[in-house]
């Protein structure tokens, strides 16, 4: 219960005021602590959301790099035998698998077997087997994407 003090104004009328007009330091600290407890999870949510967005962007970029390599091989396989031999000769002059770096961040390993035997429904065929591995580092942790494809050789 608040206690009251009676003060007199210069005109002689009584003024009433409560002694408790300010907020104590303990109340301020409790309020700040309660706000901190409420806002810390919200800020953590934004931080983890940003990390997830970065990981997703990197993973998508790695898949696009792998898909681009598969499409390059696929195009050469569908043009003619000489285009395929030329591409394999240029791409794999230093050996198979071919290793290179993209965007100073992604390490790509490309393996191609241009005479990969496949059998389906009793029929045999030769296709081009392509495997692309993309590695990168995100927040100090190694990440990896792998893509394999069988590309039909149009020139038989």
C-alpha positions, 0 to 999 in steps of 0.5 A: 500500500502506498503512503501519502504525504500532505504538502501545502501549496503557497495558496494553502491548498493540500497537495497529495503525492505518492512517494513511489513515482519512479521505477527501481533499478531492480525492476528495470533489470528484470524487464531487460532480462525478460526482453532478452529471454524473448528476443534471443530465440528470435535473433537465433532464428534469423541467424540460423535462417541465414546459414540455411539460405547460404547452404542452400545457395551453395548446394544449388550452385554445385548442382548447376556446375555438375549439370553443366558438365553433364550437358557438355558431355551430352552435347558432344555425345549427340553430335557425332563420334568425332566431337566426342573423341575431340572433347574427351581428348581435350577434357581428359588430356591430363587423365581421367578423371579430370579435376578443376576448380570453378569460381575459386570455391568449388572443386570439380572431379569429372569422370567419363567412360565413353564406352559404358556397356548397358543391357536392358530387356536383353539388348546391349548398348554402349552409352557414355557414363558421366560422374561429376563430384563437386566439393566445397567448404562452408563454415569450415565444414566440407560439403559434397554433391555427386551427380551421375548420368548415362548419356545416350550415344547418338552416333553408334 
